[in-house]
Amino acid sequence: KKATEGKIEYIELPIANDGIAVVVNPSNTFAKSLTLAQLKALWEPGSKVKTWKDLDASWPATPIKLYGPGADSGTFDFFTEHVMGTARLSRNDYTASEDDNVLVTGVSKDKNALGYFGFAYYIENQKKIRDIPLAGKDGAVVSPNPETIENGTYTLSRPLMVYVNKKSAQKPEVKAFVSFLLKNAGKLSKEVGYVPLKESMYTDAIKKFDTAMSGKASH
């Protein structure tokens, strides 16, 4: 957005997929799944949801302790935009941290906790926490895993992009770095816990970058 407002010509390139896991303490055995409507009711500003029973009448009337990323996080932006329909719209009476390890620790030590953060941290800590499968728009209940994130059936999945300033990309070192990134993004994304794109998508991204650099396209 800032690049567009500043009239900076850029190239948008996909490099990986990521998902946001909604998690609870492993001792929570009653919350089998959640809908986006329930997540919205829970996280919207001025939410009246204070206990698990407020979300589902069959659940216990114990208070929910919420954990989530702070407002400077891209995960916060994506979650609020997808769940609320408007980015950055959220209740603020929760334990917020830019450090996902703080969120993992909080949820793993509090039997009434619910939190959300990136899929990579969920995978890294799945012995300490449990994910709640989410119902998508078609009603199917889906857990986050590499396959459901890659094919988009998990409702809180997203593509990760890099934005390259077209003018800067004329510099040989920038062009070389972007080329290296696109050729190795599949391997690198796996190493840091993201979900790689299909090989054909990396091929397409390389072509898109090369075409933009030759002046045949803008972005």
Secondary structure, DSSP 8 states (H G I E B T S, - for coil): -HHHHTT--EEEEEEEEEEEEEEE-TT--S---EEHHHHHHHHSTT----BHHHH-TTS---B-EEEE--TT-HHHHHHHHHHHSSTT-----SEE-S-HHHHHHHHHH-TTEEEEEEHHHHHHTTTT-EE--EE-TTS-EE---HHHHHTT-STTEEEEEEEEETTGGGSHHHHHHHHHHHHHHHHHHHHTT-B---HHHHHHHHHHHHHHHTTS---
